[in-house]
């Protein structure tokens, strides 16, 4: 019976963020602006790193990978959400729902691993500055980035297969996208095993990189405290400030969403946190890395200067 239900269900209905037309119009304008800022900011980061040879370093290689992941993650959910704000019927085909869940899980998981790799890069830069270029060579950076993406996709494949093999008795999703916890609520069987898998996945994908970040920054703080000059301490901290800000946002929202007790959570709270993670964080990442980073701002000024000279 469960398998028949799953095969018969050709589409899902998404409840979205609001059922009031005026509110949906306002949300459409707001999130359209945020979406355009996200795309512009992340593509600009990719362009600057690609064109400016001064940014061809391990730190900016990982930053470009993070921007790529943010672009893919945002495009997996936001364009559909914008269309649904202007639609009376907010439906999504079954296979599109599966693909959306797969891509968002893969990109979200990859981002956590990338943040862990970036923390390791900052640890080597601050604690072993003389051996930085030897340790963080191109092969290692490429391998770390590929490993982060591979681990993210493996986690997504496993979770997506497990979720959509369950019999689904309902087709109305109380969310703005096909999100993992929201889809699990559609099942008509006991999902204790799936909750265990979500907890295990959350530990591996969120907490292991988080522990790596904490260890790296623990070593970084210890190294900074041993620097005698105030100017040297300030410079060392500036190299990590942007990454630490992004880490706090990403890990904080993810832990709140996926690792707290399910009894204390609600669908509306999960929607708001998922919205922050899917829309706000990818928009803020390039702003944080550009506004707080003198090298990125200098690269932007050089690029604008080249365009003005051509005119």
SEDREN-24886 format. One line per 5 residues: their letters; for each residue x, y, z of N, C-alpha, C, O. Coordinates in steps of 0.2 Angstrom, whole numbers. Example, Ala and Ser with C-alpha at 12.3 -4.5 7.8 and 13.67 -1.06 7.14 Angstrom:
<sites>
as	66,-28,39,62,-22,39,66,-16,39,71,-17,42 ~ 64,-11,35,68,-5,36,64,0,39,67,6,40
</sites>
This chain:
<sites>
xxxxx	4,-6,0,0,0,0,4,6,0,3,11,-4 ~ 10,6,4,14,12,5,17,14,-2,18,19,-4 ~ 20,8,-5,23,9,-12,18,12,-17,20,16,-21 ~ 12,9,-17,7,12,-22,6,19,-21,5,23,-25 ~ 5,21,-14,4,28,-13,10,33,-15,8,38,-18
xxxxx	16,30,-15,21,34,-17,22,35,-24,23,40,-27 ~ 20,29,-28,20,30,-35,14,34,-38,15,38,-43 ~ 9,34,-35,3,37,-37,4,45,-36,1,49,-40 ~ 7,47,-31,8,54,-29,12,58,-34,19,57,-34 ~ 9,61,-39,13,64,-44,16,71,-43,20,74,-46
xxxxx	13,74,-37,15,81,-36,14,83,-28,10,79,-25 ~ 17,88,-26,16,90,-19,13,97,-19,14,101,-24 ~ 10,99,-14,7,106,-13,11,109,-7,12,107,-2 ~ 14,115,-9,18,118,-4,14,124,-1,12,128,-4 ~ 14,124,6,10,130,9,13,136,9,10,142,9
xxxxx	20,136,8,24,142,8,24,146,14,24,143,20 ~ 25,153,14,26,157,20,20,161,22,19,162,28 ~ 15,162,17,9,165,19,4,164,14,5,162,8 ~ -3,164,16,-8,163,12,-12,170,10,-17,170,6 ~ -9,175,12,-12,182,11,-9,185,5,-2,185,4
xxxxx	-12,187,0,-10,190,-6,-5,196,-5,0,196,-8 ~ -7,201,-1,-3,207,0,4,205,3,9,208,1 ~ 3,200,8,9,198,11,14,195,6,20,196,6 ~ 11,191,2,15,187,-3,18,192,-8,24,191,-10 ~ 15,197,-10,18,202,-15,24,206,-11,29,207,-14
xxxxx	23,207,-5,28,211,-1,34,206,0,40,208,-1 ~ 33,200,1,38,195,2,42,193,-5,48,192,-5 ~ 38,194,-10,41,193,-17,46,198,-18,52,197,-21 ~ 44,204,-17,49,210,-18,55,209,-14,61,210,-16 ~ 54,208,-7,59,207,-3,64,202,-5,70,203,-5
xxxxx	62,196,-6,66,190,-8,69,191,-15,74,188,-16 ~ 66,194,-19,69,195,-26,75,200,-25,80,198,-28 ~ 74,205,-21,80,209,-20,86,205,-17,92,206,-19 ~ 84,201,-12,89,197,-8,92,192,-13,98,191,-13 ~ 88,189,-17,91,184,-22,96,188,-27,101,185,-28
xxxxx	94,193,-30,98,197,-34,105,199,-31,110,199,-34 ~ 104,201,-25,110,203,-21,115,197,-20,121,197,-21 ~ 112,191,-18,115,185,-17,119,183,-24,125,181,-23 ~ 115,183,-29,119,181,-36,124,186,-38,130,184,-39 ~ 123,192,-37,128,197,-39,134,197,-34,140,197,-37
xxxxx	133,196,-28,139,196,-23,143,190,-24,149,190,-24 ~ 140,184,-25,144,178,-26,147,177,-33,153,175,-33 ~ 144,180,-38,147,180,-44,153,185,-45,158,183,-48 ~ 152,190,-41,157,195,-41,163,192,-37,169,193,-39 ~ 162,189,-32,168,185,-28,171,181,-33,178,181,-33
xxxxx	168,176,-37,171,172,-41,175,175,-47,180,173,-48 ~ 172,181,-49,175,185,-54,182,188,-52,187,188,-55 ~ 181,191,-46,187,194,-43,193,189,-42,199,190,-44 ~ 191,183,-39,196,178,-38,199,175,-44,205,174,-45 ~ 195,175,-49,197,172,-56,202,177,-59,207,175,-62
xxxxx	200,184,-59,204,189,-63,210,191,-60,215,194,-63 ~ 210,192,-53,215,195,-49,220,190,-47,219,185,-43 ~ 226,190,-49,232,185,-47,233,185,-40,236,180,-37 ~ 233,191,-37,234,192,-30,230,188,-25,231,186,-20 ~ 224,186,-28,219,182,-24,220,174,-26,215,170,-24
xxxxx	225,172,-29,226,165,-31,230,162,-25,235,160,-26 ~ 226,162,-19,229,158,-13,224,153,-11,218,153,-13 ~ 226,149,-6,222,144,-4,215,147,-1,210,144,-1 ~ 216,152,3,210,155,7,205,157,2,199,156,3 ~ 207,160,-4,202,163,-9,200,157,-13,194,157,-16
xxxxx	204,152,-14,201,146,-18,195,143,-14,190,141,-17 ~ 196,142,-7,190,139,-3,185,144,-3,179,142,-3 ~ 186,151,-3,181,156,-4,177,155,-10,171,156,-10 ~ 180,154,-16,177,153,-22,173,147,-22,167,147,-25 ~ 175,142,-19,171,136,-18,165,137,-14,159,134,-16
xxxxx	166,141,-9,160,142,-5,155,147,-9,149,145,-8 ~ 157,151,-13,152,155,-17,149,151,-22,143,152,-23 ~ 152,146,-25,149,142,-30,144,137,-26,138,137,-29 ~ 145,135,-20,140,131,-16,134,135,-15,128,133,-15 ~ 135,142,-13,130,146,-11,125,148,-17,119,148,-16
xxxxx	128,148,-23,125,150,-29,120,144,-30,114,144,-32 ~ 123,138,-30,119,132,-31,113,131,-26,108,129,-28 ~ 115,132,-20,110,131,-15,104,136,-15,99,134,-15 ~ 106,142,-16,101,147,-17,96,145,-23,90,146,-23 ~ 99,144,-29,95,142,-35,91,136,-34,87,135,-38
xxxxx	92,132,-29,89,126,-29,82,127,-25,77,123,-26 ~ 81,133,-22,75,134,-18,72,141,-20,66,141,-21 ~ 76,146,-20,73,153,-21,69,154,-27,64,157,-26 ~ 71,153,-33,67,154,-39,60,151,-39,56,154,-41 ~ 60,145,-36,53,142,-36,49,146,-31,43,147,-32
xxxxx	52,148,-25,48,151,-20,46,158,-23,40,160,-21 ~ 50,161,-27,48,168,-30,42,167,-34,37,171,-34 ~ 42,161,-38,36,160,-43,30,158,-39,25,160,-41 ~ 31,155,-34,25,153,-29,22,159,-26,16,159,-25 ~ 26,164,-25,23,170,-22,18,173,-26,13,176,-24
xxxxx	18,172,-33,14,175,-38,9,170,-41,5,171,-45 ~ 9,164,-38,5,158,-40,-1,157,-35,0,157,-29 ~ -7,155,-38,-12,153,-34,-11,146,-31,-13,144,-26 ~ -9,142,-36,-8,135,-34,0,134,-34,4,134,-38 ~ 2,132,-28,9,131,-26,11,124,-26,12,121,-21
xxxxx	12,121,-32,13,114,-33,20,113,-35,23,117,-39 ~ 23,107,-34,29,105,-37,29,97,-38,27,93,-34 ~ 31,95,-44,31,88,-46,35,84,-42,40,86,-39 ~ 33,78,-41,37,73,-37,44,73,-38,48,74,-34 ~ 46,72,-45,53,71,-46,57,78,-45,63,78,-43
xxxxx	53,84,-46,57,90,-45,58,91,-37,63,94,-35 ~ 53,88,-33,54,88,-26,60,84,-24,64,86,-19 ~ 60,78,-27,66,74,-25,73,77,-27,77,77,-23 ~ 73,80,-33,79,84,-35,81,90,-31,86,91,-29 ~ 75,94,-29,77,99,-24,79,97,-18,84,101,-15
xxxxx	76,92,-15,79,90,-8,86,87,-9,90,89,-5 ~ 88,84,-14,94,81,-15,99,87,-16,105,87,-13 ~ 98,92,-20,103,97,-22,104,101,-15,109,103,-13 ~ 98,103,-12,99,107,-6,103,104,0,107,107,3 ~ 102,97,0,105,93,5,113,93,4,117,94,8
xxxxx	114,92,-3,121,91,-5,125,97,-4,130,97,-1 ~ 122,103,-6,125,109,-6,126,112,2,131,114,4 ~ 121,111,6,121,112,13,126,108,16,130,111,20 ~ 126,102,15,131,98,18,138,100,16,143,100,20 ~ 139,101,10,146,103,7,148,109,10,154,110,12
xxxxx	144,114,12,146,120,15,149,119,22,154,123,23 ~ 146,115,26,149,114,32,156,111,32,160,113,35 ~ 157,106,27,163,103,26,168,108,24,174,108,26 ~ 166,113,19,170,118,17,172,123,22,178,125,22 ~ 168,124,27,169,129,32,175,126,37,179,129,40
xxxxx	174,119,38,179,116,41,186,116,38,191,117,41 ~ 186,115,31,193,115,28,195,122,28,201,123,28 ~ 191,127,28,193,134,28,196,136,35,201,140,35 ~ 193,133,40,196,134,47,203,131,47,208,134,50 ~ 204,125,44,211,122,44,216,126,40,221,127,43
xxxxx	214,129,35,218,134,31,220,140,35,226,141,35 ~ 215,143,39,217,148,44,222,146,49,226,150,51 ~ 221,140,52,225,137,57,232,137,54,237,139,58 ~ 233,134,48,240,133,45,243,140,44,249,141,45 ~ 239,145,42,241,152,40,244,155,46,249,159,46
xxxxx	240,155,52,242,158,58,247,154,62,252,158,65 ~ 247,148,63,251,144,67,257,142,64,262,140,67 ~ 257,141,57,263,139,53,264,143,47,264,140,42 ~ 265,149,48,266,154,43,272,153,38,271,154,32 ~ 277,150,41,283,149,37,282,143,32,285,143,27
xxxxx	278,138,34,277,132,30,270,132,27,268,127,24 ~ 267,138,27,260,138,24,259,136,17,255,132,15 ~ 264,139,12,263,137,5,265,130,4,263,127,-1 ~ 270,127,8,272,121,7,266,116,9,264,111,6 ~ 263,117,15,257,113,17,251,114,13,248,109,11
xxxxx	249,120,12,243,121,8,244,122,1,243,127,-2 ~ 247,116,-2,249,117,-9,242,115,-13,237,113,-11 ~ 243,116,-20,237,116,-24,234,109,-24,227,109,-24 ~ 238,104,-24,235,97,-24,230,96,-18,225,93,-18 ~ 233,98,-12,229,97,-6,223,101,-6,218,99,-4
xxxxx	223,108,-8,217,112,-8,212,109,-13,206,109,-11 ~ 214,107,-19,209,103,-23,206,97,-20,200,96,-21 ~ 211,93,-17,208,87,-14,203,88,-8,198,85,-8 ~ 205,93,-4,200,95,1,193,98,-1,188,96,1 ~ 193,102,-7,187,104,-9,183,99,-13,177,98,-12
xxxxx	187,94,-16,183,89,-19,180,84,-14,175,81,-15 ~ 184,83,-9,182,79,-3,176,82,0,171,78,2 ~ 176,88,1,170,92,4,164,91,0,158,89,3 ~ 164,92,-7,159,91,-11,156,84,-11,150,82,-11 ~ 161,79,-12,160,72,-12,156,70,-6,151,66,-6
xxxxx	158,72,0,155,70,6,148,73,7,143,69,9 ~ 147,79,4,141,82,4,136,78,0,130,77,2 ~ 138,76,-6,134,72,-11,132,65,-8,127,63,-9 ~ 137,62,-5,136,55,-2,130,56,3,126,52,4 ~ 131,61,8,126,62,13,119,63,10,114,60,12
xxxxx	119,67,5,112,69,2,109,63,-2,103,61,-1 ~ 113,59,-5,111,53,-9,108,48,-3,102,45,-5 ~ 111,47,2,109,42,7,102,45,10,97,41,11 ~ 102,51,12,96,54,15,90,54,10,84,52,12 ~ 91,56,4,86,56,-1,83,50,-2,77,49,-3
xxxxx	87,45,-3,84,38,-4,80,35,1,75,32,0 ~ 83,36,7,79,34,13,73,37,14,68,34,16 ~ 72,44,13,66,48,14,61,46,9,55,44,11 ~ 63,45,3,58,44,-3,56,37,-4,52,35,-8 ~ 59,32,0,57,25,0,52,24,5,48,19,5
xxxxx	50,29,9,45,29,14,38,30,11,38,33,6 ~ 33,26,13,26,28,10,24,34,12,24,36,18 ~ 21,38,8,19,45,9,11,45,9,9,44,3 ~ 8,47,14,1,47,14,-2,54,13,-8,55,12 ~ 2,59,13,-1,66,12,3,69,7,9,68,6
xxxxx	1,74,4,4,78,-2,5,85,-1,7,89,-5 ~ 3,88,5,3,95,7,9,96,12,9,93,17 ~ 14,100,9,20,101,13,20,108,16,19,113,13 ~ 20,108,23,20,114,27,27,117,27,30,118,32 ~ 29,120,21,36,123,20,36,127,13,31,126,9
xxxxx	41,131,12,42,134,6,46,130,1,46,132,-5 ~ 48,124,3,52,120,-2,52,113,1,49,111,6 ~ 54,108,-3,55,101,-1,61,100,4,66,98,2 ~ 59,102,10,65,101,15,64,95,19,58,92,20 ~ 69,92,21,70,85,24,65,84,30,61,79,29
xxxxx	65,88,35,60,87,40,53,88,38,48,85,41 ~ 52,93,34,45,94,31,42,88,27,36,86,28 ~ 46,85,23,44,79,19,43,73,24,38,69,23 ~ 47,72,29,46,67,34,40,67,37,37,62,39 ~ 37,73,38,30,73,41,24,70,37,19,70,39
xxxxx	26,69,30,21,67,26,20,59,26,15,56,24 ~ 24,56,30,24,48,30,19,46,35,16,49,39 ~ 16,40,33,11,37,37,14,30,41,10,26,43 ~ 20,30,42,23,25,46,28,28,51,29,34,51 ~ 30,23,56,35,26,61,41,28,58,44,24,54
xxxxx	44,34,60,50,36,57,55,37,62,60,41,62 ~ 55,33,67,60,33,72,67,32,69,72,35,71 ~ 67,27,65,74,25,61,76,32,58,82,33,58 ~ 72,35,54,74,41,50,76,47,55,81,50,53 ~ 73,47,61,75,52,66,82,51,68,86,55,69
xxxxx	84,44,69,90,42,71,95,44,66,101,46,67 ~ 94,42,59,98,44,54,99,51,53,105,54,51 ~ 94,56,54,95,63,54,100,65,59,104,69,58 ~ 99,62,65,104,64,71,111,62,69,116,66,70 ~ 112,56,66,118,53,64,121,58,59,127,60,59
xxxxx	117,59,54,119,64,49,121,71,51,126,74,49 ~ 117,73,56,118,80,59,125,80,62,128,85,62 ~ 126,74,66,133,74,70,139,74,65,143,78,66 ~ 138,70,60,144,69,55,145,76,51,150,78,50 ~ 139,78,48,139,84,44,140,91,47,144,95,45
xxxxx	137,91,53,137,98,57,143,98,62,147,102,62 ~ 142,93,67,146,93,73,154,92,71,158,95,74 ~ 155,87,67,162,85,65,166,91,63,171,93,65 ~ 163,95,57,166,101,55,167,106,61,171,110,61 ~ 161,106,65,161,111,70,167,110,75,170,115,77
xxxxx	168,104,77,174,102,81,180,104,78,185,106,82 ~ 181,103,71,187,105,68,188,112,68,194,115,69 ~ 183,116,67,183,123,68,185,126,75,189,130,76 ~ 182,123,80,183,124,87,191,123,89,194,127,92 ~ 193,117,86,200,115,88,205,120,84,210,122,87
xxxxx	203,122,78,208,126,74,208,133,77,213,136,78 ~ 202,136,79,202,142,82,205,142,89,207,147,91 ~ 204,137,92,208,136,99,215,137,98,219,140,102 ~ 218,133,93,225,134,92,227,141,89,232,144,91 ~ 223,144,85,224,151,83,224,156,88,228,160,88
xxxxx	219,155,93,219,160,98,225,159,103,228,164,105 ~ 227,153,104,234,152,108,240,155,104,244,158,107 ~ 240,154,98,245,157,94,245,165,94,250,168,94 ~ 239,168,93,239,175,93,241,178,100,244,183,100 ~ 239,175,105,241,177,112,249,177,113,251,181,117
xxxxx	252,173,109,259,173,110,263,178,105,269,179,106 ~ 259,182,101,262,187,97,263,193,101,258,195,105 ~ 269,196,102,270,201,106,267,208,104,265,212,108 ~ 267,210,98,265,216,96,258,216,95,255,211,92 ~ 255,222,97,247,223,96,245,223,89,240,220,87
xxxxx	250,226,85,248,226,77,248,219,74,244,217,70 ~ 253,215,77,253,208,74,247,204,76,244,200,72 ~ 245,205,82,239,201,85,233,204,81,228,199,79 ~ 232,210,80,227,213,76,226,210,69,221,208,66 ~ 232,210,65,233,207,59,231,200,58,227,198,54
xxxxx	233,196,63,232,189,63,224,188,64,221,183,61 ~ 221,192,69,214,191,70,210,193,64,205,190,62 ~ 212,198,60,209,200,54,208,195,49,203,195,45 ~ 213,191,48,213,186,43,208,180,45,206,176,40 ~ 205,180,51,201,175,53,194,178,54,189,174,55
xxxxx	193,184,55,187,187,57,181,186,53,175,184,55 ~ 182,186,46,177,185,41,174,178,42,168,177,42 ~ 179,173,42,177,166,42,174,165,48,169,161,48 ~ 176,167,54,173,166,60,166,168,60,161,165,63 ~ 164,174,57,157,177,57,153,172,53,147,171,55
xxxxx	155,170,47,151,165,43,150,159,47,145,156,46 ~ 155,156,50,155,150,54,149,150,59,145,146,60 ~ 149,156,63,144,157,68,137,157,65,133,154,68 ~ 136,160,60,129,160,57,127,153,54,122,151,56 ~ 132,150,50,130,144,47,129,138,52,124,135,52
xxxxx	133,137,57,133,132,62,127,133,67,124,129,69 ~ 127,140,69,121,141,73,114,140,71,111,136,75 ~ 113,142,65,106,140,62,105,133,61,100,130,62 ~ 110,129,58,110,122,57,109,118,63,104,114,64 ~ 112,120,69,112,116,75,105,117,78,102,113,81
xxxxx	102,123,77,96,125,80,90,121,76,85,119,79 ~ 91,120,70,86,117,65,86,109,66,81,106,67 ~ 92,106,66,93,99,65,95,95,71,94,89,72 ~ 98,98,76,101,95,82,97,96,88,99,93,94 ~ 92,100,89,88,101,95,83,96,95,81,93,90
xxxxx	80,95,101,75,90,102,69,92,98,67,97,97 ~ 66,87,94,60,88,90,54,90,93,50,93,91 ~ 53,88,100,47,90,103,47,97,105,41,100,105 ~ 53,101,104,53,108,106,52,112,99,53,118,100 ~ 52,109,94,52,112,87,45,112,84,41,108,86
xxxxx	44,117,80,37,118,76,39,119,69,44,121,67 ~ 34,117,65,35,118,57,36,126,56,41,127,51 ~ 33,130,59,34,137,58,41,140,60,44,144,56 ~ 44,137,65,50,139,67,55,136,63,60,140,61 ~ 54,130,60,59,127,56,59,131,49,64,131,46
xxxxx	53,133,47,53,137,41,57,143,41,61,145,37 ~ 56,147,47,60,153,48,68,152,48,71,156,45 ~ 70,147,51,77,145,52,79,143,45,85,145,43 ~ 76,139,42,78,136,35,78,142,30,82,142,26 ~ 73,147,31,73,153,26,80,157,28,83,160,23
xxxxx	81,158,34,88,162,35,94,158,32,98,162,30 ~ 94,152,33,100,148,30,100,148,23,105,148,20 ~ 94,147,19,93,147,12,94,153,9,96,154,3 ~ 92,159,12,92,165,8,96,170,11,100,174,8 ~ 96,171,18,100,176,21,108,175,21,112,179,20
xxxxx	109,169,24,116,167,24,120,168,18,126,171,17 ~ 118,165,12,121,165,6,122,173,3,126,174,0 ~ 117,177,5,118,184,3,123,187,8,127,192,5 ~ 123,186,14,128,189,19,135,187,18,140,191,19 ~ 136,181,15,143,178,15,148,182,10,153,184,13
xxxxx	146,184,4,150,188,0,151,195,3,156,199,2 ~ 145,198,6,146,205,9,151,205,15,155,209,16 ~ 151,199,19,155,199,25,162,198,22,167,202,25 ~ 164,194,18,170,193,15,173,199,11,179,200,11 ~ 169,203,8,171,209,4,172,215,9,177,218,8
xxxxx	167,216,13,167,222,17,173,222,23,175,227,25 ~ 174,216,25,179,215,30,186,213,28,190,211,32 ~ 186,213,21,193,210,18,196,215,14,193,217,9 ~ 202,218,16,205,223,12,207,221,5,207,225,0 ~ 209,214,5,212,212,-2,206,211,-7,207,213,-13
xxxxx	200,209,-5,195,209,-9,193,216,-11,191,217,-17 ~ 192,220,-7,190,227,-9,196,230,-13,194,234,-18 ~ 202,229,-12,207,231,-17,206,228,-24,207,232,-29 ~ 205,222,-24,204,219,-30,198,222,-34,198,222,-40 ~ 193,223,-30,187,226,-33,188,233,-36,186,235,-42
xxxxx	192,237,-32,194,244,-35,198,243,-41,198,247,-46 ~ 203,238,-41,207,238,-47,203,236,-53,204,238,-59 ~ 198,231,-52,194,229,-58,190,235,-60,189,236,-66 ~ 187,239,-56,183,245,-58,188,250,-61,186,253,-66 ~ 194,251,-59,199,255,-62,200,253,-69,201,257,-74
xxxxx	201,247,-70,202,244,-77,196,246,-82,197,248,-88 ~ 190,245,-79,184,246,-83,184,254,-85,182,256,-91 ~ 186,258,-80,185,265,-81,191,267,-86,190,272,-90 ~ 197,264,-86,202,266,-91,200,264,-98,202,268,-103 ~ 196,258,-99,194,256,-106,189,261,-109,189,262,-115
x	185,264,-104,180,269,-107,184,276,-109,181,280,-111
</sites>
